[in-house]
C-alpha cells in the first residue's frame, strides 16, 4: 500500500530533516513502485540509484532512499513548494515541532510555476477539469470540460491558488509524481493530496521557491545540496543517465558566505563533486582531518 507522507520532527533552528536509508527490492518491484511506497519521487530515486534498471531492478537489490533534505531558508508557515527539490513542505499551525514532506510533479521544460507567495483560494473535492487554452492548443480534441472520475487529470482533490490557472491537485497518473509532467500545476500522489486536503484550510499561505543551490550548517558541519536541472531530470527519466552541467556561477559565493570564518574547513573537491553529480542528497563538504592542508589553499578555490 502507498505510504502516507512523512512527518519529521523539527526543532527551532533545524535546517535538515530526515535521513538516507535503503530498501531491498522484492519480486515484481519497479522503482516507480518503490518511489510511491516510500513517498518519494521517481526522478529523485533515479538520481541516487544510477545504473539500476528502473523496471527490473532484481530481487534483493539495495535501493538508496534519499529521504534527507535541507529545508528552504524561508518562513516556516503554511505550504512551501520547493521546485528544485520537487518537494512540498507543510508546517501545520499549532504544531511547530513537526513538518510534513511530500513529493510533487512539476512543470515540463518551458512550463514554469510562478515563484513567490500566494494563498489557498479554494478547496474542491471531485473537481471538474476545464483544459486551459494552452492545453487545448496542444490537444484540440479535448472537450471543454472533463467531469470528476478516472479520466480527470486533477484526481479527487484540488486546491485553487490565488494565481489564476495554477492548482495543487491529485492525479489520475501517479507515475508522474516526482517528474516534469505538468503545465505549471503541482501534482501529488492521490493519498498525499487527500491527507493535505483534510488538513489545510482555505487562506493558508503558499510560498513557491526555486533554489538550485542549498547550503546549511548541520551538526557543526557544512552541507551542500544540489538537484538535477530540468533538462537533467528529463534525461534521468528517459535514459537513466545524467550529463554533468556547468556549476552555477553563484555556487562558490554561496559556500564562502555560508562557511564564514570556517572557510578553511571546506573541501572544494567535494563541492565540485556535488555540482557534477547533483544527486539531491545533502553532502558534507567540511571536515577536520585535512584542515591544515586545506588552510594553505586559497579561500576561493576554483570550481572550474
C-alpha positions as CSV (number, residue, x, y, z in Angstrom):
1,X,0.0,0.0,0.0
2,X,1.2,3.6,-0.6
3,X,2.9,5.3,2.3
4,X,1.4,8.4,3.8
5,X,3.6,11.5,3.7
6,X,6.4,11.5,6.2
7,X,6.1,13.8,9.3
8,X,9.5,14.9,10.6
9,X,10.4,16.3,14.0
10,X,11.5,19.9,13.7
11,X,13.4,21.8,16.5
12,X,13.9,25.5,16.4
13,X,16.9,26.3,14.1
14,X,16.9,22.9,12.4
15,X,17.9,23.2,8.8
16,X,17.9,19.4,7.9
17,X,15.2,16.7,8.2
18,X,15.2,13.0,7.6
19,X,17.9,10.5,6.7
20,X,19.2,8.3,3.9
21,X,18.1,4.7,4.3
22,X,17.9,1.6,2.0
23,X,15.2,-0.7,0.7
24,X,15.7,-4.3,-0.5
25,X,13.6,-4.9,-3.6
26,X,11.2,-7.8,-3.9
27,X,9.8,-9.8,-6.8
28,X,7.9,-7.5,-9.2
29,X,9.2,-4.3,-7.8
30,X,9.9,-1.3,-10.1
31,X,11.5,1.9,-9.0
32,X,8.1,3.6,-9.5
33,X,6.6,1.1,-7.1
34,X,9.4,1.8,-4.6
35,X,9.0,5.6,-5.0
36,X,5.3,5.6,-4.3
37,X,5.5,3.1,-1.4
38,X,8.2,5.3,0.3
39,X,6.6,8.6,-0.7
40,X,9.5,9.7,-2.9
41,X,9.7,11.0,-6.4
42,X,10.7,8.8,-9.3
43,X,13.5,11.1,-10.6
44,X,14.6,11.6,-7.0
45,X,15.3,7.8,-6.8
46,X,16.9,7.7,-10.2
47,X,19.3,10.4,-9.3
48,X,20.9,8.4,-6.5
49,X,20.4,4.9,-8.0
50,X,22.0,5.3,-11.4
51,X,22.8,2.1,-13.2
52,X,19.8,0.4,-11.7
53,X,17.2,-0.8,-14.2
54,X,14.1,1.1,-13.1
55,X,11.7,-1.6,-14.5
56,X,13.5,-4.7,-13.4
57,X,15.9,-3.9,-10.6
58,X,16.0,-7.5,-9.5
59,X,15.2,-9.2,-6.2
60,X,17.2,-8.2,-3.2
61,X,18.7,-5.1,-4.9
62,X,19.5,-2.4,-2.3
63,X,17.9,0.8,-3.3
64,X,19.0,4.1,-1.7
65,X,16.1,6.1,-0.3
66,X,17.2,9.8,-0.2
67,X,14.8,11.0,2.4
68,X,17.2,13.6,3.7
69,X,16.6,17.3,2.9
70,X,17.9,20.8,3.7
71,X,14.9,22.9,4.3
72,X,14.4,26.1,2.2
73,X,15.6,29.1,4.2
74,X,12.1,30.8,4.2
75,X,9.5,31.4,6.9
76,X,8.2,28.1,8.3
77,X,4.5,28.5,7.9
78,X,1.8,27.2,5.6
79,X,2.9,25.4,2.5
80,X,6.4,25.8,1.0
81,X,6.8,24.3,-2.5
82,X,10.5,23.6,-3.4
83,X,10.6,23.4,-7.3
84,X,14.3,22.4,-7.4
85,X,13.8,19.5,-5.0
86,X,10.4,18.7,-6.4
87,X,9.1,18.6,-2.8
88,X,6.3,20.2,-0.9
89,X,6.5,21.0,2.8
90,X,3.6,21.7,5.1
91,X,4.1,23.4,8.5
92,X,0.8,22.6,10.4
93,X,-0.4,25.6,12.6
94,X,-0.1,24.8,16.2
95,X,2.5,22.1,15.6
96,X,5.7,24.0,15.4
97,X,7.8,20.9,16.2
98,X,6.9,19.0,13.0
99,X,6.9,19.4,9.3
100,X,5.2,17.2,6.7
101,X,7.0,16.4,3.4
102,X,5.5,15.3,0.1
103,X,7.0,14.6,-3.4
104,X,5.5,16.5,-6.2
105,X,5.3,16.6,-10.0
106,X,6.1,19.9,-11.6
107,X,6.0,21.7,-15.0
108,X,7.7,20.4,-18.1
109,X,10.6,22.3,-19.6
110,X,9.2,25.7,-20.5
111,X,6.1,25.4,-18.3
112,X,7.1,27.4,-15.2
113,X,5.2,27.6,-11.9
114,X,5.3,31.2,-10.6
115,X,7.8,31.8,-7.8
116,X,6.5,33.9,-4.9
117,X,3.8,33.9,-2.3
118,X,0.1,33.3,-2.8
119,X,-2.7,31.5,-0.8
120,X,-5.1,28.7,-0.9
121,X,-8.1,30.4,-2.5
122,X,-10.5,27.4,-2.5
123,X,-10.7,23.6,-1.9
124,X,-12.5,21.5,-4.4
125,X,-13.5,17.8,-4.0
126,X,-14.1,15.8,-7.2
127,X,-13.1,18.8,-9.3
128,X,-14.1,19.3,-12.9
129,X,-11.2,20.0,-15.2
130,X,-11.5,22.8,-17.7
131,X,-8.5,22.5,-20.0
132,X,-6.9,25.9,-20.4
133,X,-6.2,27.4,-23.9
134,X,-2.6,26.3,-23.8
135,X,-3.5,22.6,-23.4
136,X,-6.4,22.9,-25.9
137,X,-3.8,24.2,-28.4
138,X,-1.8,21.1,-28.0
139,X,-4.8,18.7,-27.8
140,X,-7.7,20.2,-29.7
141,X,-9.7,17.0,-29.4
142,X,-10.2,17.6,-25.6
143,X,-13.7,18.5,-24.5
144,X,-14.5,21.9,-22.9
145,X,-14.7,20.1,-19.5
146,X,-13.8,16.7,-18.1
147,X,-16.0,15.7,-15.1
148,X,-14.8,14.0,-12.0
149,X,-13.7,10.4,-12.4
150,X,-10.9,8.2,-13.5
151,X,-10.2,10.2,-16.7
152,X,-9.9,13.5,-14.8
153,X,-6.2,14.5,-14.5
154,X,-6.9,16.6,-11.4
155,X,-7.7,13.5,-9.4
156,X,-10.1,13.6,-6.5
157,X,-8.9,16.8,-4.7
158,X,-7.6,20.2,-5.7
159,X,-6.5,23.4,-4.1
160,X,-7.1,26.6,-6.2
161,X,-4.4,29.2,-5.7
162,X,-4.6,32.9,-5.7
163,X,-2.7,32.7,-9.1
164,X,-5.3,32.0,-11.8
165,X,-5.0,28.7,-13.7
166,X,-2.5,27.2,-11.1
167,X,-3.5,24.5,-8.8
168,X,-2.2,22.0,-6.3
169,X,-4.0,18.8,-7.1
170,X,-4.0,15.0,-7.2
171,X,-3.6,13.0,-10.4
172,X,-5.0,10.0,-12.2
173,X,-1.5,9.2,-13.3
174,X,0.6,8.8,-10.1
175,X,3.7,7.7,-12.0
176,X,4.1,11.4,-12.9
177,X,4.8,12.4,-9.3
178,X,8.5,13.4,-9.0
179,X,8.8,14.1,-12.7
180,X,8.4,17.1,-15.1
181,X,4.9,16.4,-16.3
182,X,2.6,19.4,-15.8
183,X,1.9,22.8,-17.4
184,X,2.8,24.5,-14.2
185,X,0.4,22.9,-11.7
186,X,1.7,20.9,-8.7
187,X,0.8,17.2,-8.7
188,X,0.7,14.9,-5.7
189,X,0.1,11.2,-5.1
190,X,-3.7,10.6,-4.5
191,X,-3.1,9.5,-0.9
192,X,-1.0,12.6,-0.2
193,X,-3.4,15.2,-1.6
194,X,-6.2,13.6,0.4
195,X,-4.2,14.0,3.6
196,X,-3.4,17.6,2.8
197,X,-6.9,18.3,1.7
198,X,-8.2,17.3,5.1
199,X,-5.6,19.4,7.0
200,X,-5.0,22.6,5.1
201,X,-7.6,25.4,5.5
202,X,-8.6,28.0,2.8
203,X,-6.4,31.0,3.3
204,X,-3.2,29.1,4.0
205,X,-0.1,30.8,2.8
206,X,1.7,29.1,-0.1
207,X,5.3,30.1,-0.9
208,X,7.0,28.7,-4.1
209,X,10.8,28.8,-4.2
210,X,13.3,27.5,-6.8
211,X,16.9,27.5,-5.4
212,X,19.4,25.3,-7.3
213,X,22.0,25.6,-4.5
214,X,21.3,25.0,-0.8
215,X,24.0,25.3,1.8
216,X,23.5,24.9,5.6
217,X,25.3,24.0,8.8
218,X,24.0,20.8,10.3
219,X,25.6,19.4,13.5
220,X,28.6,21.6,13.2
221,X,29.4,20.6,9.6
222,X,28.6,22.4,6.3
223,X,26.4,20.6,3.8
224,X,25.6,21.4,0.2
225,X,22.6,20.1,-1.7
226,X,22.1,20.3,-5.5
227,X,19.4,18.8,-7.6
228,X,19.4,17.9,-11.3
229,X,18.3,20.7,-13.7
230,X,15.0,20.2,-15.5
231,X,17.0,19.0,-18.6
232,X,18.9,16.6,-16.5
233,X,15.8,15.3,-14.8
234,X,14.3,14.6,-18.2
235,X,17.5,12.7,-19.1
236,X,17.3,10.7,-15.9
237,X,13.7,9.9,-16.5
238,X,14.2,8.7,-20.1
239,X,17.8,7.5,-20.3
240,X,18.7,6.8,-16.6
241,X,21.8,8.8,-17.0
242,X,22.9,12.4,-16.2
243,X,25.2,14.6,-18.3
244,X,27.1,16.9,-16.0
245,X,26.2,20.6,-16.3
246,X,28.4,23.6,-15.5
247,X,28.5,24.5,-11.9
248,X,26.3,27.6,-11.2
249,X,28.2,30.8,-11.1
250,X,27.0,31.6,-7.6
251,X,27.9,28.2,-6.1
252,X,31.3,29.3,-4.8
253,X,30.0,32.6,-3.4
254,X,27.2,30.7,-1.6
255,X,29.6,28.3,0.0
256,X,32.0,31.0,1.0
257,X,29.2,33.1,2.5
258,X,27.8,30.2,4.5
259,X,31.2,28.9,5.7
260,X,32.2,32.3,7.1
261,X,35.3,32.1,9.3
262,X,35.3,28.3,8.9
263,X,36.1,28.6,5.2
264,X,39.4,26.7,5.6
265,X,37.5,23.6,6.5
266,X,35.8,23.4,3.2
267,X,36.9,20.6,0.9
268,X,36.4,22.1,-2.6
269,X,36.9,18.8,-4.3
270,X,33.7,17.6,-2.6
271,X,31.9,20.8,-3.6
272,X,32.9,20.1,-7.2
273,X,31.6,16.5,-6.9
274,X,28.3,17.7,-5.6
275,X,28.0,20.1,-8.5
276,X,28.8,17.3,-11.0
277,X,26.7,14.6,-9.6
278,X,23.6,16.5,-8.5
279,X,22.1,13.7,-6.5
280,X,19.9,16.0,-4.5
281,X,21.2,14.5,-1.3
282,X,22.8,17.0,1.2
283,X,26.5,16.2,1.3
284,X,29.0,17.2,4.0
285,X,31.8,19.4,2.5
286,X,33.7,20.2,5.7
287,X,35.9,18.1,7.9
288,X,38.8,18.4,10.3
289,X,41.1,15.6,9.1
290,X,42.7,17.6,6.3
291,X,42.0,21.1,7.7
292,X,45.7,22.0,8.0
293,X,46.3,21.1,4.4
294,X,43.3,23.0,3.1
295,X,44.3,26.0,5.2
296,X,47.1,26.6,2.8
297,X,44.8,26.8,-0.2
298,X,43.0,30.0,-1.3
299,X,39.7,30.5,0.3
300,X,38.0,31.0,-3.1
301,X,39.5,27.9,-4.7
302,X,38.4,27.4,-8.3
303,X,35.4,25.2,-9.1
304,X,36.3,25.1,-12.8
